[in-house]
């Protein structure tokens, strides 16, 4: 097997982890990336603090992958959150658990981890080819790349594709691989935004005065039957962004795509029950405005009070019971999604029925896929990144098994 050479196309976490598995086994590895340097999206994602993984119990962790729980769990069997922390430790990168349960490198940034990883990969013989944009296959099966020096080709013994989804295309993940794979009979689920913002059609008054304001200490649910989840998000000029809405974005997105709109419910005072809010709202306010009354009696002020006025009919402010109900369950109509290019990540991609358990494409023997280009999604919090790393390990080990089978 040492005489084999494998091409890894895409130098994000999934591609680099596949390269590491292959290099450890003595396989020659050539990594190709369209960008001038590797790990561009990984570095940007970690600019404000690299959320590497999450410390919650394994069953809870695996539940975060929704309809793809069984598929992603098989990856996590080979590299789970604890294994990823140990992997980072082996690189000399210490991690710690934050107050939210999220796991970060001690230095917080992605750059030190990536530098240490690249040193280890290069020491293992991995070669890197940047500014190589993959353009598919030639008639003779060679890989085609566009480079600043012109078109070049490569003829590896196997290929790992780790090309990302279609979010943040300026960092290299533009989804251009879809047509290249579909032309070879690979089933692709349509790419959709994940962990994305939504449009809410604010009035000009609300948009101009409150864009950029955080909604803190709130709870949120997408519809009946779901428990309110606590957190915070951000009001934008056109809608809502941020961690709490990202946590519900898959459900909200699917509702919007099916029905043309979605309604989000916000509890502005999750630390008070409905009866308490009703009692305070019903107290005489005298000559005070509703804003002053709600501020003094319930601590509601600023953007929260403005959001009440934005989303409730005027008549609700003449009915303390209706007002209290709105404070505890404020309906916010969402009438659009932010563009896919702005999303943190991507849903959809290479369908699992086009892959075997080693993540090899059934229509293209010897071609493996890993990472965000597969048809799965995960919320922020370290889940997406952990599973991307794990899928790279699965693909790398799958290549080794396939090469061994050919040699036998």
Secondary structure, DSSP 8 states (H G I E B T S, - for coil): -TT-EEEEE--SHHHHHHHHHHHHTT-EEEEE-SSSSS-HHHHHHTTT--EEEE-S-HHHHHHTTGGGHHHHHHHHTTS-HHHHHHHHHHTT--EEE-TTSEEEETT--SHHHHHHHHHHHHHTT-EEE-S-EEEEE-TTS-EEEEETTEEEEE--SEEEE----SSSGGGT---THHHHHHTTT--EEEEEEES--EE----HHHHHHHTT-EEEEEEEESSTTS--EEEEEEE-SSEEESHHHHHTHHHHHHHHHHHS-EEEEEETTTTS-HHHHHHHHTS--TTS-HHHHHHHHH---THHHHHHHHHS-GGGGG-HHHHHHHHHSEEEEE-EE--GGGSSEEEEEE-GGGB-TT-BBTTSTTEEE-GGGBS----TTTHHHHHHHHHHHHHHHHHHHHHHHHH-
